[in-house]
Amino acid sequence: MFGIFGKKPAVQSGAEMAEEGLKEISAAVKDGSISLEQGRMFKDIYLHVDTPEGTPRFSYVITSPSNARKVVGRCVILLDRPAGGLPVWQIDWAIERSERGKGLGKAIVEKSLAEFTSGMRGKFKGGYFIEAVVDPENRASNAIAERYLGGLKKVKAPRSGTYSNNYLKQFDA
């Protein structure tokens, strides 16, 4: 995820990739190899911006109230591709297993989207899209994606033949 870690297995589910990303950013924050900036709208969310392989990536994290170096959740928004002349940003999120069921997934997605859309206001003529690709079995993440993005479309992956739930929402400029 951050280019400072080893290669990943060739095939991972979306949930596995999100959890791996959470582990990687947690380790990077803990050892100080990346810097975080406090959110502009929310004081309990932090941001790291980088450009792996030239692609803009916004990584939002929430930390433990008792330990600012312990990341308990993360949400990443990454420039993916154009669609109809507008940029499509991919969003995914993960919460530490021990912290699930406390509303942190909903909170980090809501706050990350608010921070991101506020920062992007006026940057893209015609707006942009944000898309989440969610494993159909992940009820919690499907509920979050439906709430904040809507537009559910079931998509079959050509190589694996497995289905995913894709949520796509257009945001104004």
C-alpha positions in Angstrom: 0.0 0.0 0.0 2.7 2.6 0.9 5.5 1.1 -1.2 7.6 0.3 1.8 6.2 -3.2 2.4 6.6 -6.5 0.7 4.5 -8.0 -2.2 1.0 -9.2 -1.4 -0.6 -12.5 -2.5 -2.0 -12.3 -6.1 -5.7 -12.7 -5.1 -7.3 -11.1 -2.1 -10.8 -10.2 -1.3 -11.7 -6.5 -0.9 -12.0 -7.0 2.8 -8.6 -8.7 3.0 -7.0 -5.9 1.0 -8.6 -3.3 3.3 -7.4 -5.1 6.4 -3.9 -5.4 5.0 -4.0 -1.7 4.3 -5.1 -1.0 7.9 -2.1 -3.1 9.2 0.3 -1.3 6.9 -0.8 2.2 7.8 -0.9 1.2 11.5 2.7 0.1 11.4 3.8 3.2 9.5 2.1 5.5 12.0 3.4 3.6 14.9 7.0 3.7 13.7 6.8 7.3 12.5 7.6 6.5 8.8 4.6 8.6 7.6 3.3 11.9 8.9 -0.3 12.7 9.6 -2.2 15.9 9.4 -5.2 16.6 11.6 -8.5 16.9 9.8 -9.7 20.3 8.9 -13.3 19.6 9.8 -13.0 16.9 12.5 -10.3 16.9 15.1 -10.5 13.1 15.7 -9.5 12.1 12.1 -6.0 12.4 10.6 -4.9 12.4 7.0 -1.8 11.2 5.1 -1.6 12.2 1.4 0.8 10.4 -1.0 1.1 9.5 -4.7 2.1 5.9 -5.1 3.1 5.3 -8.8 1.9 8.9 -9.5 -1.7 8.2 -8.3 -3.2 10.5 -5.7 -4.2 8.7 -2.5 -5.8 10.2 0.6 -5.6 8.0 3.7 -7.7 9.0 6.7 -7.2 7.3 10.0 -8.8 7.4 13.5 -6.7 6.5 16.5 -7.3 5.1 19.9 -8.4 7.8 22.4 -5.8 6.4 24.8 -2.9 6.1 22.3 -2.5 8.5 19.4 0.0 6.1 17.7 -2.5 3.2 17.7 -4.6 3.4 14.5 -8.0 1.7 15.0 -9.5 2.5 11.6 -8.6 3.8 8.2 -10.4 5.0 5.1 -8.6 5.4 1.8 -9.8 7.4 -1.3 -7.6 6.7 -4.3 -7.9 8.1 -7.9 -8.8 5.1 -10.0 -10.0 5.9 -13.6 -12.0 8.3 -15.7 -15.7 7.6 -16.5 -17.6 9.8 -18.9 -14.8 12.4 -18.7 -15.0 12.6 -14.9 -12.5 11.1 -12.4 -13.6 8.1 -10.4 -12.1 7.7 -6.9 -12.2 4.4 -5.2 -13.0 4.3 -1.5 -12.4 1.5 1.0 -12.2 1.3 4.8 -11.3 -1.1 7.6 -11.7 -1.1 11.4 -9.6 -3.2 13.8 -11.5 -6.4 14.7 -11.5 -5.4 18.4 -13.1 -2.1 17.6 -15.9 -3.3 15.3 -19.6 -2.9 16.3 -19.0 0.5 17.8 -20.0 2.7 14.8 -16.4 3.5 13.8 -16.8 2.3 10.2 -19.7 4.6 9.7 -17.9 7.4 11.5 -14.7 7.2 9.5 -16.5 6.9 6.1 -18.8 9.9 7.0 -15.9 12.0 8.2 -13.5 11.0 5.4 -16.1 11.8 2.7 -16.8 15.1 4.4 -13.1 16.1 4.6 -12.4 14.8 1.0 -15.5 16.5 -0.7 -14.8 19.7 1.1 -11.2 19.7 -0.1 -12.2 18.8 -3.6 -14.8 21.5 -4.0 -14.2 23.4 -7.2 -11.3 21.2 -8.3 -13.0 19.2 -11.0 -15.3 20.8 -13.6 -18.4 18.7 -13.8 -17.6 16.9 -10.5 -16.3 13.4 -9.9 -17.4 10.0 -8.8 -16.7 8.0 -5.7 -17.0 4.2 -5.9 -16.9 1.5 -3.3 -16.5 -2.2 -4.3 -17.7 -4.4 -1.4 -17.8 -8.1 -0.9 -21.5 -9.2 -0.9 -21.1 -11.0 2.4 -19.8 -8.0 4.3 -23.1 -6.7 5.6 -21.7 -3.9 7.7 -19.7 -2.4 4.8 -22.6 -2.8 2.4 -24.8 -0.9 4.8 -22.2 1.9 5.0 -21.7 2.1 1.2 -25.5 2.1 0.6 -25.9 4.9 3.1 -23.2 7.2 1.8 -23.0 6.3 -1.9 -26.1 4.3 -2.9 -26.3 3.2 -6.5 -25.8 -0.5 -5.9 -24.8 -2.5 -9.0 -23.7 -6.2 -8.8 -20.7 -6.8 -10.9 -19.0 -10.1 -12.0 -15.2 -10.1 -12.0 -14.1 -11.4 -15.4 -11.0 -13.3 -14.1 -12.4 -14.8 -10.9 -16.0 -15.1 -11.8 -17.0 -13.8 -8.4 -19.5 -11.0 -7.8 -19.0 -7.8 -5.9 -21.4 -5.0 -4.9 -20.4 -1.8 -6.5 -21.7 1.5 -5.2 -21.1 4.7 -7.3 -22.1 8.3 -6.5 -21.4 11.5 -8.4 -20.4 14.5 -6.4 -20.8 18.1 -7.7 -17.8 20.3 -8.5 
